[in-house]
């Protein structure tokens, strides 16, 4: 599928008046078409079924390069799939997007695609760890979002447990960062982990909670019971 055809398909789902509200909500200067998320989901699902992996990667790269809000979401959704073979090209493209992150919505969609690729090849955590040293807070936040799947096991396998502890190590540094989005990313990670390993979250909070902003502490402890 060519880029022009993909954009035409997206634009066929524009809802009049929606773009202005989206621009005001996201507050990042770029083009917003005004397309509801379910329509993007439906389109990208059909594209995934009709083109091979190499074509998907090429189309995703082109969509991302437009810097149109919905096109970037579509680029991410094109690559959000548990099984992609081979997936080296998809992983390389997803990680190439990280320096472009400037809003939570686009970043989260891209990292949802990244989560699938990280789970497929856990050794990629080494590259993710390099993001934790980056200056832009969006890059550092991405390291927390892409590793969220490792909060969800009641009985993690050794590799999952090791990654979980590694990310908690990052979080122990992040809690001293006053940036709202960094604090929020730690709180989100801990909140999700608390559903499966509350004792580990309690131990983390006992050691590090004093550094967190009040809103982040509240979020992290949301599901913890006394």
N, CA, C and O of each residue as an XYZ file, in Angstrom:
904
protein
N       0.838     -1.196      0.000
C       0.000      0.000      0.000
C       0.876      1.250      0.000
O       1.868      1.327      0.725
N       0.500      2.213     -0.813
C       1.241      3.465     -0.901
C       0.739      4.453      0.170
O      -0.388      4.357      0.655
N       1.614      5.396      0.514
C       1.276      6.381      1.529
C       0.030      7.168      1.151
O      -0.850      7.356      1.991
N      -0.069      7.631     -0.083
C      -1.220      8.443     -0.490
C      -2.528      7.693     -0.290
O      -3.519      8.267      0.161
N      -2.528      6.405     -0.628
C      -3.737      5.606     -0.462
C      -4.092      5.453      1.016
O      -5.266      5.496      1.383
N      -3.081      5.276      1.857
C      -3.317      5.134      3.291
C      -3.875      6.431      3.882
O      -4.798      6.403      4.697
N      -3.305      7.570      3.462
C      -3.805      8.852      3.964
C      -5.229      9.108      3.487
O      -6.049      9.628      4.244
N      -5.529      8.751      2.255
C      -6.888      8.923      1.746
C      -7.869      8.082      2.562
O      -8.974      8.530      2.869
N      -7.460      6.871      2.908
C      -8.324      6.002      3.705
C      -8.548      6.583      5.102
O      -9.653      6.523      5.642
N      -7.494      7.139      5.669
C      -7.645      7.786      6.975
C      -8.578      8.996      6.878
O      -9.482      9.154      7.699
N      -8.362      9.836      5.889
C      -9.133     11.075      5.763
C     -10.605     10.818      5.476
O     -11.443     11.685      5.722
N     -10.929      9.644      4.959
C     -12.334      9.299      4.718
C     -13.105      9.148      6.020
O     -14.334      9.078      6.014
N     -12.378      9.097      7.146
C     -13.015      8.923      8.462
C     -12.979     10.188      9.316
O     -13.245     10.135     10.517
N     -12.655     11.310      8.708
C     -12.621     12.575      9.445
C     -14.024     12.929      9.948
O     -15.006     12.825      9.213
N     -14.095     13.343     11.203
C     -15.336     13.854     11.775
C     -15.223     15.375     11.857
O     -14.358     15.880     12.572
N     -16.059     16.108     11.156
C     -15.976     17.575     11.154
C     -16.001     18.149     12.575
O     -16.816     17.755     13.409
N     -15.099     19.076     12.820
C     -15.035     19.746     14.117
C     -14.202     19.025     15.157
O     -13.884     19.602     16.196
N     -13.845     17.789     14.904
C     -13.099     17.006     15.897
C     -11.641     17.445     16.007
O     -11.070     17.430     17.098
N     -11.039     17.833     14.894
C      -9.613     18.168     14.881
C      -9.288     19.321     15.816
O      -8.257     19.302     16.489
N     -10.154     20.322     15.864
C      -9.895     21.491     16.713
C      -9.848     21.096     18.185
O      -9.001     21.572     18.941
N     -10.759     20.230     18.577
C     -10.748     19.779     19.962
C      -9.522     18.954     20.295
O      -8.968     19.061     21.389
N      -9.106     18.140     19.358
C      -7.913     17.324     19.574
C      -6.673     18.196     19.710
O      -5.827     17.953     20.571
N      -6.568     19.205     18.865
C      -5.413     20.106     18.930
C      -5.364     20.816     20.270
O      -4.296     20.974     20.860
N      -6.529     21.245     20.750
C      -6.579     21.921     22.036
C      -6.253     20.996     23.190
O      -5.655     21.418     24.179
N      -6.639     19.750     23.069
C      -6.399     18.786     24.146
C      -4.932     18.371     24.210
O      -4.339     18.354     25.289
N      -4.347     18.038     23.071
C      -2.973     17.524     23.068
C      -1.920     18.625     23.161
O      -0.808     18.384     23.631
N      -2.266     19.826     22.716
C      -1.409     20.999     22.919
C      -0.006     20.855     22.318
O       0.940     21.471     22.809
N       0.133     20.058     21.276
C       1.402     19.941     20.558
C       1.148     20.370     19.122
O       0.282     19.802     18.458
N       1.878     21.354     18.631
C       1.614     21.854     17.278
C       1.962     20.833     16.195
O       3.136     20.569     15.937
N       0.954     20.273     15.575
C       1.068     19.380     14.427
C      -0.317     19.290     13.797
O      -1.287     19.800     14.357
N      -0.413     18.663     12.667
C      -1.705     18.531     12.005
C      -2.536     17.427     12.667
O      -2.058     16.316     12.898
N      -3.791     17.768     12.964
C      -4.761     16.812     13.489
C      -5.897     16.722     12.483
O      -6.454     17.741     12.073
N      -6.236     15.512     12.091
C      -7.272     15.336     11.086
C      -8.670     15.271     11.693
O      -9.643     15.699     11.074
N      -8.762     14.733     12.903
C     -10.068     14.579     13.522
C     -10.690     13.225     13.226
O     -11.839     13.138     12.794
N      -9.920     12.171     13.463
C     -10.377     10.805     13.194
C     -10.484     10.045     14.511
O      -9.519     10.027     15.275
N     -11.613      9.420     14.803
C     -11.748      8.659     16.053
C     -10.858      7.417     16.064
O     -10.585      6.826     15.019
N     -10.421      7.040     17.232
C      -9.498      5.917     17.377
C     -10.046      4.598     16.823
O      -9.294      3.859     16.188
N     -11.328      4.275     17.040
C     -11.834      3.013     16.485
C     -11.678      2.908     14.970
O     -11.446      1.819     14.444
N     -11.805      4.024     14.272
C     -11.637      4.004     12.818
C     -10.192      3.692     12.444
O      -9.940      2.956     11.490
N      -9.244      4.252     13.193
C      -7.827      3.958     12.938
C      -7.546      2.487     13.227
O      -6.815      1.829     12.486
N      -8.136      1.973     14.317
C      -7.959      0.556     14.645
C      -8.444     -0.344     13.512
O      -7.763     -1.294     13.125
N      -9.615     -0.037     12.992
C     -10.201     -0.862     11.939
C      -9.350     -0.836     10.662
O      -9.119     -1.864     10.025
N      -8.898      0.359     10.314
C      -8.068      0.480      9.117
C      -6.753     -0.272      9.256
O      -6.370     -1.040      8.374
N      -6.071     -0.048     10.362
C      -4.753     -0.672     10.523
C      -4.861     -2.186     10.657
O      -3.960     -2.911     10.237
N      -5.946     -2.662     11.234
C      -6.141     -4.111     11.292
C      -6.267     -4.695      9.888
O      -5.700     -5.747      9.592
N      -7.005     -4.012      9.035
C      -7.159     -4.500      7.660
C      -5.829     -4.410      6.904
O      -5.519     -5.280      6.091
N      -5.045     -3.360      7.171
C      -3.744     -3.233      6.510
C      -2.797     -4.343      6.950
O      -2.073     -4.902      6.126
N      -2.795     -4.665      8.238
C      -1.923     -5.732      8.728
C      -2.224     -7.063      8.036
O      -1.328     -7.875      7.804
N      -3.476     -7.264      7.720
C      -3.891     -8.530      7.105
C      -3.608     -8.570      5.600
O      -3.562     -9.643      4.998
N      -3.419     -7.394      5.000
C      -3.323     -7.360      3.542
C      -1.921     -7.116      3.000
O      -1.689     -7.280      1.802
N      -0.977     -6.724      3.862
C       0.383     -6.480      3.383
C       1.379     -7.260      4.234
O       1.120     -7.534      5.406
N       2.515     -7.615      3.644
C       3.504     -8.392      4.388
C       4.294     -7.489      5.342
O       4.111     -6.272      5.361
N       5.166     -8.108      6.124
C       5.883     -7.377      7.172
C       6.730     -6.254      6.589
O       6.720     -5.138      7.109
N       7.454     -6.533      5.526
C       8.318     -5.513      4.936
C       7.508     -4.315      4.456
O       7.925     -3.173      4.642
N       6.360     -4.563      3.843
C       5.502     -3.474      3.371
C       4.925     -2.687      4.549
O       4.785     -1.466      4.490
N       4.596     -3.409      5.612
C       4.062     -2.729      6.797
C       5.094     -1.776      7.394
O       4.773     -0.645      7.760
N       6.323     -2.244      7.487
C       7.391     -1.401      8.034
C       7.590     -0.176      7.149
O       7.746      0.936      7.654
N       7.584     -0.370      5.849
C       7.759      0.750      4.921
C       6.614      1.748      5.045
O       6.842      2.957      5.078
N       5.389      1.246      5.113
C       4.228      2.134      5.243
C       4.238      2.848      6.595
O       3.932      4.038      6.668
N       4.586      2.133      7.657
C       4.649      2.749      8.986
C       5.677      3.875      9.013
O       5.429      4.933      9.591
N       6.820      3.650      8.394
C       7.855      4.684      8.341
C       7.349      5.921      7.612
O       7.603      7.046      8.044
N       6.638      5.721      6.512
C       6.120      6.845      5.734
C       5.021      7.588      6.486
O       4.977      8.818      6.472
N       4.150      6.853      7.131
C       3.079      7.490      7.912
C       3.663      8.326      9.049
O       3.227      9.454      9.283
N       4.636      7.780      9.744
C       5.260      8.511     10.854
C       5.898      9.805     10.364
O       5.811     10.834     11.032
N       6.534      9.756      9.209
C       7.259     10.911      8.678
C       6.346     12.078      8.332
O       6.817     13.210      8.219
N       5.055     11.832      8.163
C       4.127     12.933      7.865
C       3.945     13.869      9.047
O       3.591     15.034      8.866
N       4.183     13.372     10.258
C       3.976     14.107     11.507
C       2.496     14.465     11.729
O       2.189     15.321     12.559
N       1.603     13.834     11.013
C       0.169     13.986     11.263
C      -0.190     13.104     12.458
O       0.235     11.951     12.526
N      -0.959     13.632     13.386
C      -1.263     12.908     14.619
C      -1.808     11.510     14.332
O      -1.252     10.517     14.802
N      -2.882     11.430     13.571
C      -3.506     10.136     13.319
C      -2.631      9.217     12.476
O      -2.700      7.996     12.613
N      -1.811      9.795     11.610
C      -0.899      8.980     10.813
C       0.167      8.338     11.704
O       0.564      7.196     11.472
N       0.621      9.057     12.704
C       1.600      8.475     13.626
C       0.955      7.379     14.483
O       1.584      6.359     14.765
N      -0.294      7.592     14.893
C      -0.972      6.517     15.611
C      -1.113      5.287     14.723
O      -0.890      4.161     15.168
N      -1.484      5.508     13.467
C      -1.645      4.396     12.532
C      -0.320      3.677     12.309
O      -0.292      2.450     12.205
N       0.772      4.425     12.235
C       2.094      3.812     12.067
C       2.381      2.855     13.211
O       2.848      1.737     12.995
N       2.100      3.302     14.433
C       2.332      2.456     15.606
C       1.424      1.233     15.594
O       1.869      0.117     15.861
N       0.161      1.447     15.285
C      -0.800      0.339     15.292
C      -0.477     -0.698     14.225
O      -0.745     -1.884     14.413
N       0.092     -0.266     13.120
C       0.507     -1.207     12.077
C       1.507     -2.235     12.597
O       1.565     -3.361     12.104
N       2.293     -1.835     13.598
C       3.354     -2.699     14.113
C       3.030     -3.262     15.490
O       3.894     -3.861     16.131
N       1.792     -3.077     15.956
C       1.385     -3.595     17.260
C       0.771     -4.972     17.062
O      -0.424     -5.103     16.794
N       1.593     -5.981     17.194
C       1.171     -7.360     16.954
C       2.137     -8.274     17.671
O       3.348     -8.063     17.619
N       1.617     -9.287     18.337
C       2.479    -10.160     19.130
C       3.497    -10.887     18.262
O       4.677    -10.952     18.605
N       3.043    -11.431     17.141
C       3.951    -12.209     16.298
C       4.214    -11.480     14.987
O       3.318    -11.305     14.161
N       5.444    -11.067     14.820
C       5.911    -10.484     13.560
C       7.219    -11.186     13.218
O       8.177    -11.143     13.990
N       7.249    -11.827     12.066
C       8.448    -12.566     11.664
C       8.827    -12.218     10.226
O       8.022    -12.366      9.307
N      10.061    -11.753     10.045
C      11.045    -11.338     11.060
C      10.666     -9.972     11.628
O       9.908     -9.228     11.006
N      11.188     -9.646     12.800
C      10.769     -8.385     13.427
C      11.901     -7.402     13.662
O      11.689     -6.375     14.307
N      13.097     -7.683     13.160
C      14.221     -6.765     13.368
C      13.938     -5.388     12.757
O      14.263     -4.360     13.351
N      13.332     -5.378     11.567
C      13.016     -4.107     10.926
C      11.976     -3.322     11.700
O      12.066     -2.100     11.815
N      10.982     -4.031     12.234
C       9.952     -3.367     13.027
C      10.553     -2.772     14.300
O      10.256     -1.633     14.657
N      11.397     -3.544     14.981
C      12.032     -3.052     16.207
C      12.911     -1.834     15.914
O      12.876     -0.846     16.648
N      13.687     -1.909     14.857
C      14.567     -0.790     14.506
C      13.756      0.469     14.217
O      14.145      1.567     14.614
N      12.634      0.308     13.528
C      11.812      1.474     13.220
C      11.178      2.044     14.479
O      11.206      3.255     14.696
N      10.616      1.190     15.299
C       9.975      1.655     16.538
C      10.970      2.416     17.408
O      10.652      3.490     17.918
N      12.156      1.873     17.580
C      13.141      2.545     18.436
C      13.654      3.839     17.801
O      14.075      4.756     18.506
N      13.619      3.908     16.473
C      14.043      5.151     15.808
C      13.068      6.288     16.066
O      13.426      7.457     15.921
N      11.843      5.959     16.446
C      10.835      6.981     16.724
C      11.019      7.646     18.086
O      10.535      8.756     18.306
N      11.705      6.980     18.983
C      11.761      7.446     20.380
C      12.248      8.893     20.497
O      11.655      9.655     21.260
N      13.295      9.310     19.783
C      13.725     10.711     19.900
C      12.686     11.727     19.406
O      12.789     12.914     19.712
N      11.695     11.267     18.650
C      10.657     12.169     18.135
C       9.529     12.408     19.132
O       8.693     13.284     18.912
N       9.490     11.648     20.223
C       8.346     11.724     21.128
C       8.204     13.127     21.707
O       9.169     13.717     22.192
N       6.986     13.646     21.647
C       6.711     14.962     22.222
C       5.318     15.032     22.835
O       4.877     16.099     23.263
N       4.626     13.895     22.879
C       3.300     13.858     23.499
C       3.032     12.450     23.995
O       3.513     11.473     23.419
N       2.264     12.355     25.063
C       2.042     11.038     25.666
C       1.237     10.117     24.762
O       1.488      8.912     24.745
N       0.283     10.643     24.015
C      -0.588      9.788     23.209
C       0.199      9.065     22.119
O       0.070      7.851     21.958
N       1.008      9.806     21.375
C       1.804      9.186     20.322
C       2.856      8.269     20.930
O       3.070      7.159     20.442
N       3.509      8.722     21.984
C       4.539      7.907     22.622
C       3.969      6.592     23.131
O       4.594      5.543     22.972
N       2.794      6.635     23.740
C       2.223      5.417     24.308
C       1.818      4.426     23.226
O       2.008      3.220     23.384
N       1.260      4.930     22.126
C       0.929      4.019     21.032
C       2.188      3.367     20.458
O       2.198      2.168     20.180
N       3.231      4.148     20.282
C       4.477      3.590     19.758
C       5.065      2.563     20.720
O       5.567      1.525     20.292
N       5.002      2.851     22.014
C       5.563      1.925     22.984
C       4.704      0.686     23.174
O       5.214     -0.346     23.612
N       3.423      0.757     22.861
C       2.611     -0.466     22.852
C       3.102     -1.421     21.776
O       3.145     -2.634     21.980
N       3.472     -0.864     20.628
C       4.096     -1.690     19.592
C       5.441     -2.214     20.078
O       5.779     -3.375     19.846
N       6.202     -1.368     20.747
C       7.497     -1.768     21.269
C       7.413     -2.847     22.327
O       8.292     -3.705     22.407
N       6.363     -2.818     23.144
C       6.187     -3.832     24.180
C       6.168     -5.236     23.584
O       6.789     -6.152     24.123
N       5.463     -5.402     22.480
C       5.357     -6.712     21.837
C       6.722     -7.212     21.362
O       7.037     -8.397     21.466
N       7.521     -6.285     20.839
C       8.829     -6.656     20.314
C       9.826     -6.928     21.442
O      10.704     -7.779     21.301
N       9.695     -6.220     22.545
C      10.570     -6.458     23.689
C      10.258     -7.810     24.321
O      11.174     -8.560     24.657
N       8.994     -8.124     24.483
C       8.612     -9.420     25.043
C       9.083    -10.548     24.129
O       9.487    -11.609     24.605
N       9.031    -10.320     22.824
C       9.487    -11.339     21.871
C      10.980    -11.600     21.988
O      11.433    -12.735     21.838
N      11.754    -10.529     22.261
C      13.216    -10.659     22.391
C      13.653     -9.868     23.629
O      14.039     -8.706     23.509
N      13.596    -10.485     24.817
C      13.897     -9.758     26.058
C      15.284     -9.138     26.109
O      15.493     -8.173     26.844
N      16.238     -9.665     25.348
C      17.588     -9.085     25.356
C      17.595     -7.639     24.883
O      18.570     -6.919     25.098
N      16.521     -7.211     24.245
C      16.427     -5.823     23.808
C      16.355     -4.845     24.972
O      16.423     -3.633     24.770
N      16.221     -5.360     26.177
C      16.202     -4.510     27.365
C      17.509     -3.716     27.479
O      17.530     -2.635     28.067
N      18.583     -4.248     26.924
C      19.865     -3.534     26.983
C      19.765     -2.208     26.240
O      20.259     -1.189     26.723
N      19.136     -2.211     25.082
C      18.952     -0.968     24.337
C      17.996     -0.036     25.070
O      18.218      1.174     25.129
N      16.940     -0.604     25.625
C      15.970      0.219     26.354
C      16.641      0.922     27.530
O      16.347      2.083     27.813
N      17.530      0.227     28.205
C      18.190      0.829     29.364
C      18.953      2.093     28.979
O      19.074      3.011     29.790
N      19.465      2.150     27.766
C      20.194      3.351     27.337
C      19.283      4.573     27.311
O      19.761      5.700     27.434
N      17.992      4.365     27.154
C      17.059      5.492     27.142
C      16.974      6.168     28.509
O      16.661      7.355     28.598
N      17.248      5.426     29.557
C      17.104      5.984     30.904
C      18.129      7.064     31.195
O      17.981      7.822     32.154
N      19.169      7.140     30.371
C      20.214      8.155     30.568
C      20.027      9.356     29.642
O      20.832     10.287     29.667
N      18.978      9.341     28.832
C      18.759     10.408     27.852
C      18.289     11.683     28.531
O      17.676     11.637     29.598
N      18.574     12.809     27.918
C      18.129     14.088     28.474
C      16.632     14.309     28.312
O      15.990     14.720     29.279
N      16.034     14.059     27.141
C      14.595     14.323     27.004
C      13.776     13.422     27.921
O      13.985     12.210     27.957
N      12.856     14.010     28.652
C      12.070     13.198     29.580
C      11.165     12.221     28.849
O      10.806     11.183     29.406
N      10.788     12.529     27.614
C       9.956     11.599     26.857
C      10.702     10.295     26.588
O      10.100      9.221     26.605
N      12.001     10.383     26.343
C      12.792      9.175     26.099
C      12.912      8.362     27.377
O      12.764      7.140     27.361
N      13.181      9.041     28.480
C      13.293      8.323     29.758
C      11.951      7.701     30.160
O      11.907      6.591     30.689
N      10.881      8.415     29.907
C       9.544      7.875     30.193
C       9.265      6.631     29.357
O       8.652      5.679     29.841
N       9.714      6.638     28.104
C       9.463      5.508     27.211
C      10.013      4.202     27.772
O       9.442      3.137     27.541
N      11.116      4.279     28.504
C      11.689      3.069     29.090
C      10.740      2.432     30.092
O      10.708      1.207     30.219
N       9.971      3.237     30.802
C       8.991      2.706     31.749
C       7.773      2.137     31.021
O       7.254      1.087     31.399
N       7.328      2.822     29.994
C       6.109      2.394     29.301
C       6.333      1.096     28.527
O       5.477      0.211     28.537
N       7.468      0.980     27.863
C       7.717     -0.208     27.050
C       7.894     -1.458     27.910
O       7.706     -2.573     27.424
N       8.250     -1.283     29.173
C       8.475     -2.435     30.058
C       7.250     -2.781     30.908
O       7.341     -3.650     31.775
N       6.130     -2.136     30.687
C       4.928     -2.420     31.481
C       4.502     -3.894     31.461
O       3.951     -4.360     32.458
N       4.728     -4.654     30.374
C       4.345     -6.070     30.428
C       4.989     -6.842     31.572
O       4.467     -7.874     31.992
N       6.114     -6.355     32.081
C       6.810     -7.072     33.146
C       6.235     -6.781     34.534
O       6.762     -7.258     35.539
N       5.166     -6.006     34.587
C       4.453     -5.797     35.856
C       3.334     -6.810     36.035
O       2.726     -6.852     37.105
N       3.041     -7.618     35.043
C       1.769     -8.335     34.986
C       1.831     -9.819     35.335
O       0.842    -10.530     35.154
N       2.954    -10.296     35.825
C       3.059    -11.718     36.161
C       2.957    -11.923     37.675
O       3.636    -11.248     38.448
N       2.100    -12.864     38.089
C       2.061    -13.244     39.502
C       3.277    -14.082     39.875
O       3.794    -13.986     40.987
N       3.721    -14.896     38.940
C       4.877    -15.766     39.167
C       5.827    -15.625     37.977
O       5.853    -16.482     37.093
N       6.604    -14.543     37.959
C       7.461    -14.280     36.795
C       8.527    -15.343     36.612
O       9.062    -15.891     37.576
N       8.824    -15.621     35.340
C       9.951    -16.482     35.023
C      11.234    -15.733     35.377
O      11.212    -14.515     35.557
N      12.354    -16.455     35.479
C      13.606    -15.777     35.874
C      13.938    -14.560     35.027
O      14.342    -13.533     35.573
N      13.779    -14.643     33.691
C      14.100    -13.490     32.845
C      13.138    -12.345     33.117
O      13.543    -11.183     33.095
N      11.881    -12.650     33.372
C      10.892    -11.609     33.674
C      11.182    -10.965     35.023
O      11.078     -9.747     35.170
N      11.545    -11.778     36.002
C      11.877    -11.248     37.325
C      13.108    -10.351     37.263
O      13.165     -9.315     37.926
N      14.087    -10.754     36.466
C      15.310     -9.958     36.346
C      15.018     -8.603     35.700
O      15.542     -7.579     36.137
N      14.189     -8.598     34.669
C      13.837     -7.329     34.025
C      13.017     -6.468     34.975
O      13.207     -5.253     35.033
N      12.113     -7.083     35.714
C      11.315     -6.338     36.690
C      12.220     -5.615     37.682
O      12.022     -4.432     37.960
N      13.201     -6.316     38.208
C      14.105     -5.698     39.183
C      14.965     -4.619     38.536
O      15.275     -3.608     39.165
N      15.346     -4.833     37.292
C      16.135     -3.816     36.597
C      15.324     -2.529     36.455
O      15.833     -1.435     36.696
N      14.070     -2.669     36.065
C      13.236     -1.482     35.890
C      12.985     -0.794     37.227
O      12.958      0.435     37.287
N      12.803     -1.546     38.282
C      12.643     -0.936     39.604
C      13.895     -0.171     40.001
O      13.815      0.825     40.720
N      15.044     -0.630     39.541
C      16.273      0.134     39.756
C      16.234      1.469     39.041
O      16.648      2.486     39.598
N      15.741      1.477     37.814
C      15.580      2.745     37.102
C      14.620      3.650     37.869
O      14.862      4.844     38.040
N      13.523      3.044     38.324
C      12.497      3.820     39.014
C      13.040      4.469     40.281
O      12.628      5.570     40.644
N      13.961      3.787     40.951
C      14.525      4.353     42.192
C      15.330      5.619     41.917
O      15.517      6.444     42.811
N      15.801      5.774     40.693
C      16.477      7.006     40.279
C      15.448      8.023     39.793
O      15.545      9.210     40.102
N      14.481      7.559     39.045
C      13.459      8.443     38.483
C      12.661      9.187     39.553
O      12.222     10.315     39.329
N      12.473      8.558     40.716
C      11.621      9.195     41.740
C      12.171     10.539     42.204
O      11.435     11.342     42.779
N      13.427     10.788     41.968
C      14.032     12.060     42.378
C      13.929     13.133     41.297
O      14.374     14.265     41.489
N      13.343     12.769     40.166
C      13.148     13.706     39.057
C      11.812     14.424     39.256
O      10.783     13.761     39.384
N      11.798     15.749     39.286
C      10.545     16.474     39.536
C       9.599     16.523     38.337
O       8.444     16.924     38.483
N      10.073     16.119     37.150
C       9.232     16.168     35.957
C       7.966     15.331     36.155
O       8.036     14.163     36.536
N       6.799     15.949     35.887
C       5.505     15.305     36.127
C       5.386     13.990     35.370
O       4.934     12.994     35.934
N       5.782     13.973     34.106
C       5.615     12.772     33.295
C       6.525     11.632     33.756
O       6.188     10.462     33.578
N       7.657     11.960     34.338
C       8.527     10.923     34.886
C       7.914     10.364     36.168
O       7.856      9.149     36.357
N       7.465     11.245     37.033
C       6.798     10.798     38.253
C       5.577      9.929     37.920
O       5.345      8.897     38.550
N       4.816     10.360     36.936
C       3.622      9.623     36.534
C       3.987      8.247     35.994
O       3.285      7.274     36.267
N       5.075      8.150     35.232
C       5.467      6.865     34.659
C       5.858      5.864     35.743
O       5.547      4.678     35.642
N       6.538      6.345     36.774
C       6.898      5.468     37.889
C       5.644      5.024     38.631
O       5.498      3.848     38.966
N       4.744      5.962     38.884
C       3.508      5.638     39.594
C       2.676      4.613     38.827
O       2.127      3.680     39.413
N       2.593      4.794     37.524
C       1.845      3.873     36.666
C       2.437      2.470     36.752
O       1.707      1.489     36.890
N       3.760      2.380     36.668
C       4.452      1.091     36.709
C       4.210      0.400     38.050
O       3.902     -0.791     38.098
N       4.349      1.149     39.122
C       4.161      0.579     40.464
C       2.704      0.201     40.703
O       2.425     -0.837     41.304
N       1.794      1.014     40.250
C       0.362      0.704     40.402
C       0.023     -0.621     39.731
O      -0.669     -1.458     40.311
N       0.516     -0.809     38.501
C       0.241     -2.059     37.786
C       0.914     -3.249     38.469
O       0.326     -4.326     38.561
N       2.142     -3.058     38.947
C       2.850     -4.128     39.626
C       2.152     -4.506     40.935
O       2.162     -5.672     41.330
N       1.553     -3.533     41.598
C       0.922     -3.803     42.893
C      -0.228     -4.793     42.790
O      -0.594     -5.416     43.787
N      -0.804     -4.949     41.602
C      -1.895     -5.911     41.414
C      -1.375     -7.348     41.435
O      -2.143     -8.284     41.654
N      -0.075     -7.523     41.207
C       0.504     -8.859     41.088
C       1.585     -9.147     42.132
O       1.816    -10.304     42.484
N       2.238     -8.108     42.622
C       3.286     -8.286     43.632
C       3.240     -7.103     44.602
O       4.149     -6.273     44.619
N       2.180     -7.033     45.404
C       2.029     -5.870     46.301
C       3.161     -5.727     47.308
O       3.534     -4.611     47.670
N       3.708     -6.844     47.760
C       4.781     -6.756     48.750
C       6.018     -6.069     48.168
O       6.701     -5.316     48.862
N       6.298     -6.331     46.897
C       7.465     -5.696     46.278
C       7.237     -4.193     46.144
O       8.170     -3.405     46.303
N       6.011     -3.800     45.854
C       5.715     -2.368     45.748
C       5.797     -1.714     47.121
O       6.304     -0.600     47.247
N       5.306     -2.391     48.139
C       5.422     -1.841     49.503
C       6.886     -1.626     49.877
O       7.247     -0.603     50.460
N       7.717     -2.597     49.534
C       9.145     -2.470     49.855
C       9.764     -1.301     49.087
O      10.567     -0.548     49.637
N       9.388     -1.156     47.821
C       9.902     -0.031     47.023
C       9.467      1.291     47.634
O      10.276      2.208     47.774
N       8.206      1.392     47.993
C       7.689      2.645     48.538
C       8.322      2.966     49.888
O       8.582      4.131     50.191
N       8.569      1.953     50.690
C       9.196      2.190     51.995
C      10.581      2.807     51.826
O      11.011      3.622     52.642
N      11.269      2.414     50.767
C      12.627      2.912     50.542
C      12.652      4.198     49.730
O      13.505      5.058     49.952
N      11.720      4.334     48.790
C      11.813      5.427     47.820
C      10.628      6.386     47.805
O      10.698      7.451     47.193
N       9.553      6.016     48.470
C       8.334      6.814     48.392
C       8.505      8.249     48.853
O       7.799      9.141     48.383
N       9.433      8.477     49.764
C       9.634      9.834     50.296
C      10.097     10.810     49.231
O       9.951     12.021     49.397
N      10.655     10.300     48.132
C      11.133     11.175     47.059
C      10.044     11.510     46.042
O      10.214     12.416     45.226
N       8.941     10.791     46.087
C       7.911     10.940     45.063
C       6.974     12.102     45.374
O       6.755     12.446     46.535
N       6.429     12.695     44.328
C       5.421     13.728     44.503
C       4.170     13.102     45.125
O       3.902     11.920     44.905
N       3.408     13.869     45.890
C       2.209     13.306     46.528
C       1.265     12.611     45.551
O       0.743     11.541     45.866
N       1.033     13.194     44.370
C       0.117     12.563     43.426
C       0.651     11.210     42.966
O      -0.116     10.270     42.753
N       1.974     11.119     42.816
C       2.582      9.875     42.355
C       2.525      8.803     43.437
O       2.280      7.634     43.142
N       2.749      9.194     44.677
C       2.626      8.229     45.781
C       1.208      7.677     45.854
O       1.003      6.475     46.023
N       0.244      8.564     45.724
C      -1.163      8.146     45.790
C      -1.491      7.176     44.665
O      -2.164      6.168     44.881
N      -1.014      7.482     43.468
C      -1.259      6.614     42.315
C      -0.584      5.257     42.497
O      -1.195      4.221     42.235
N       0.654      5.255     42.939
C       1.402      4.011     43.098
C       0.749      3.090     44.126
O       0.792      1.867     43.984
N       0.151      3.670     45.150
C      -0.423      2.886     46.245
C      -1.924      2.673     46.103
O      -2.579      2.207     47.036
N      -2.459      3.005     44.965
C      -3.916      2.983     44.753
C      -4.550      1.633     45.088
O      -5.638      1.590     45.663
N      -3.891      0.544     44.738
C      -4.482     -0.777     44.922
C      -3.885     -1.554     46.094
O      -4.191     -2.729     46.295
N      -3.039     -0.887     46.854
C      -2.461     -1.549     48.003
C      -3.445     -1.498     49.177
O      -4.084     -0.477     49.431
N      -3.548     -2.613     49.875
C      -4.417     -2.673     51.061
C      -3.553     -2.730     52.297
O      -2.475     -3.324     52.295
N      -4.032     -2.111     53.340
C      -3.288     -2.105     54.593
C      -3.236     -3.514     55.201
O      -2.647     -3.706     56.265
